[in-house]
Amino acid sequence: MKKLLIALMMVGLAGTAAAQEAQTLSELLRAVEQGRTAEAAANREREQRFAQARGQQQQLLNDARTERTNLEAQSQRLEETFEVNEQLIVEKQEALDRRLGSLKELFGVLQQVAGDTRGNLEASITSAQYPDRTQFLTDLAKKMGTSSQLATIEEMERLWFLIQQEMTATGEVAKFQTQVIGANGELASREVIRVGPFNLASDGAYLKYVPENGAVEELGRQPQARYVSTTSALANAQSGLTLFAMDPTRGSLLSNLIQAPSLMERIQQGQLVGYLILALGAIGILIALERLVTLTITSGKVASQLKSDSISTGNPLGRVIKVYQDNPNLDTEAIEVRLGEAILKEMPALQRGVTFLKIIFVVAPLMGLLGTVTGMIKTFQAITLFGTGDPKLMAGGISQALVTTVLGLVVAIPIVLLHTIVSGRSKRILHVLQEQSAGLVAAHIERTHK
């Protein structure tokens, strides 16, 4: 119907165009007559095409109905065959279960053991020496789980071999060649030492096994030197017992040792206050050492003067005695004053630096307290800004607070001991001078009375 309307519109348009071209009524009449004749011919042609298409559509409908009938019959036959096969499968499965008996439980346990062994071998460092073991276990577990196939005798024997291999490897120290990723990221072949299932070591460094990609990597940060040195000793050992720092936790303890800061890192946590405390301590130690050396030499000279009859002005006692010898005719009080003056002249040289040492061992703990307060201020500022959700944000301030306190005590304690030693030696020399001065005064009094 739609096509018919379009055709009529086209004819009308053609007639309209012809009518527009006509100049007279006769020409217009002829044009309309011609249009009607052409329209009638077109209508007859369209009717013929429609009749032919109608016959073809009926034929197509009959063919579709015939095909549907055939497919329905085929579907019925397939359903009957499916039911027969289902029944046959049930019968075969029952027969298989009867024949398997207790073996069915065995294969179930075998599948579970294969899965557990695969997990153990994937995480074990022995896989660095024996790679590509887990693929067989993966295929075996998949085969018995998804396709319900039974394992062969060869597969069960290989599973037993892998379990026995892992048990044997856990009790031995072995050397083998493998590719190792160094700390600089370069891949190179190295001789690796495996200590049971616990540690890997090579070229004086600890290694780690990465189960995700099966790679062996050198630890980016090694533990303290006293632990690393044992790896070299193990590599050079030929037989017998060798001291080795082994991690029985299979990595956890070693990770904690790696994260522990070194001595220099701990000092750096003290920041500016910590450096000032150490500088003050170094100055105090240098002064104490200089005083100890000087006083020791002076004490030796004084002891030599006590044993000698000749007077030497190269030591404090000799200079005091020289003052007495230079003034033999003075009265007792004048001699006593002159000797006291000579001793007072010797005191600054003998007690030089002692007061500064005392100041250092008093100031060092106070500076440590200053660092403690500064660190706590930083900690509370971090809590104010970020809260207490992440302890790492507060660790810097707490570290500074504790490290500066420790540094203050570490500096103060030895300086106190050095101050005591230096002060004691200077006092002993002064005691000798005072004792000898009193002896000279007494001798002068006796001589005067005689």
Secondary structure by P-SEA (a helix, b strand, c coil): caaaaaaaaaaaaaaaaaaaacccaaaaaaaaaaaaaaaaaaaaaaaaaaaaaaaaaaaaaaaaaaaaaaaaaaaaaaaaaaaaaaaaaaaaaaaaaaaacaaaaaaaaaaaaaaaaaaaaaaccccccccccaaaaaaaaaaaccccccccaaaaaaaaaaaaaaaaaacccbbbbbbbbccccbbbbbbcccccccccccccbbbbbbccccccccccccccaaaaaaaaaaaaccccbbbbbccccccaaaaaaaacccaaaaaaaacaaaaaaaaaaaaaaaaaaaaaaaaaaaaaaaaaaaaccccccccaaaaaaaaaaacccccaaaaaaaaaaaaaaaccccccaaaaaaaaaaaaaaaaaaaaaaaaaaaaaaaaaccccccccaaaaaaaaaaaaaaaaaaaaaaaaaaaaaaaaaaaaaaaaaaaaaaaaaaaaaaaac
